[in-house]
Amino acid sequence: MAEQQQPPPRREVVTGVPRAARRRPPAHAPARSEISEQTTLGATYVRALMRSQLRAALGAVAVLVLVLGLLPLGSLLPRAAAGPLVWVALGLVAYPVMWLIARWYVARAERNEADFTGLVTDPADPTG
């Protein structure tokens, strides 16, 4: 009789969530909950965002008013020099300046919002 060999015992693999991926409760309440619960701290966060957006808007408007407000001064120049210079200022200077101001404002507003989003999101939250 031939001895029959037993197959080695089947190995079971137990899987679970890796320790690094386990979510730990934050040490402090995330700012998002402060805002949604309308606490004083949440109102402070929102006010800070609104203040930074207002500061960017007022800066853009101030530069725009300064640049476009100087254009009528071109009419004070002597008539011979003022004719072509005013049209060049209106056609070639005003629009690119307005475009640059608008582009700066949009970039600044997006940066303010990104900073605010980074402030209110929980770093442990995978959904971001």
C-alpha positions as CSV (number, residue, x, y, z in Angstrom):
1,M,0.0,0.0,0.0
2,A,1.2,3.3,-1.0
3,E,1.1,6.0,1.6
4,Q,-1.2,8.7,0.6
5,Q,0.2,12.1,1.3
6,Q,-2.0,14.8,2.7
7,P,-2.0,18.1,0.8
8,P,-0.7,21.0,2.9
9,P,-3.4,22.9,4.7
10,R,-5.0,25.7,2.7
11,R,-3.8,29.1,3.6
12,E,-6.4,31.7,4.4
13,V,-5.8,35.3,3.6
14,V,-7.5,37.9,5.7
15,T,-7.9,41.3,4.2
16,G,-8.9,44.6,5.8
17,V,-8.4,48.2,5.5
18,P,-4.7,49.1,5.8
19,R,-3.8,50.9,9.0
20,A,-2.6,54.0,7.1
21,A,-6.0,54.3,5.3
22,R,-8.1,54.1,8.4
23,R,-9.8,57.4,9.1
24,R,-9.1,59.0,12.4
25,P,-11.5,61.5,13.8
26,P,-10.0,65.0,13.6
27,A,-8.5,66.6,16.7
28,H,-10.7,69.6,16.1
29,A,-14.0,70.1,14.4
30,P,-13.5,70.8,10.7
31,A,-14.3,74.3,9.6
32,R,-16.8,72.9,7.1
33,S,-19.0,71.9,10.0
34,E,-18.5,75.2,11.6
35,I,-19.8,76.9,8.5
36,S,-22.8,74.6,8.0
37,E,-23.8,74.8,11.6
38,Q,-23.6,78.6,11.4
39,T,-21.4,79.1,14.4
40,T,-19.5,82.2,15.2
41,L,-16.2,80.7,14.0
42,G,-17.9,79.6,10.7
43,A,-19.2,83.2,10.2
44,T,-15.7,84.5,10.8
45,Y,-14.4,82.1,8.1
46,V,-17.0,83.3,5.6
47,R,-16.4,87.0,6.5
48,A,-12.7,86.5,5.9
49,L,-13.4,85.1,2.5
50,M,-15.8,87.9,1.6
51,R,-13.3,90.5,2.9
52,S,-10.5,89.1,0.7
53,Q,-12.8,89.0,-2.3
54,L,-14.0,92.6,-1.7
55,R,-10.4,93.8,-1.3
56,A,-9.5,92.2,-4.7
57,A,-12.5,93.7,-6.3
58,L,-11.9,97.2,-4.9
59,G,-8.2,97.0,-6.0
60,A,-9.2,96.1,-9.5
61,V,-11.9,98.8,-9.7
62,A,-9.4,101.4,-8.3
63,V,-6.8,100.6,-11.0
64,L,-9.5,100.6,-13.7
65,V,-10.8,104.0,-12.6
66,L,-7.3,105.4,-12.4
67,V,-6.3,104.2,-15.9
68,L,-9.6,105.0,-17.6
69,G,-10.0,108.2,-15.6
70,L,-6.8,109.5,-17.1
71,L,-8.0,109.1,-20.7
72,P,-10.1,112.3,-20.8
73,L,-6.9,114.2,-19.9
74,G,-5.8,113.5,-23.5
75,S,-8.3,116.0,-24.7
76,L,-6.4,118.7,-22.9
77,L,-3.4,118.2,-25.2
78,P,-3.1,120.5,-28.2
79,R,-5.5,119.6,-31.0
80,A,-2.8,118.4,-33.4
81,A,-1.3,115.9,-31.0
82,A,-4.5,114.9,-29.3
83,G,-6.3,113.5,-32.3
84,P,-4.2,110.4,-33.1
85,L,-3.0,110.0,-29.5
86,V,-6.5,109.8,-28.1
87,W,-7.5,107.1,-30.6
88,V,-4.4,105.1,-29.9
89,A,-5.0,105.3,-26.2
90,L,-8.6,104.3,-26.6
91,G,-8.0,101.5,-29.2
92,L,-4.6,100.1,-28.3
93,V,-4.1,100.9,-24.6
94,A,-7.5,100.8,-22.9
95,Y,-8.7,97.3,-23.9
96,P,-5.5,95.4,-23.1
97,V,-5.2,97.2,-19.7
98,M,-8.8,96.3,-18.9
99,W,-8.1,92.7,-20.0
100,L,-5.0,92.5,-17.8
101,I,-7.0,93.9,-14.8
102,A,-9.8,91.4,-15.3
103,R,-7.3,88.6,-15.6
104,W,-5.5,89.6,-12.4
105,Y,-8.9,89.9,-10.6
106,V,-10.0,86.4,-11.7
107,A,-6.7,84.8,-10.7
108,R,-6.8,86.6,-7.3
109,A,-10.5,85.5,-6.7
110,E,-9.6,81.9,-7.6
111,R,-6.6,82.0,-5.3
112,N,-8.8,83.4,-2.5
113,E,-11.3,80.6,-3.0
114,A,-8.6,77.9,-3.2
115,D,-7.1,79.2,0.1
116,F,-10.6,79.2,1.7
117,T,-11.3,75.6,0.4
118,G,-8.0,74.5,1.8
119,L,-8.9,76.0,5.1
120,V,-12.3,74.4,5.4
121,T,-11.6,70.9,4.1
122,D,-10.5,68.2,6.4
123,P,-7.1,66.8,5.2
124,A,-8.1,63.3,6.3
125,D,-11.2,63.4,4.1
126,P,-10.4,61.5,0.9
127,T,-13.3,63.1,-1.1
128,G,-11.7,66.6,-0.7
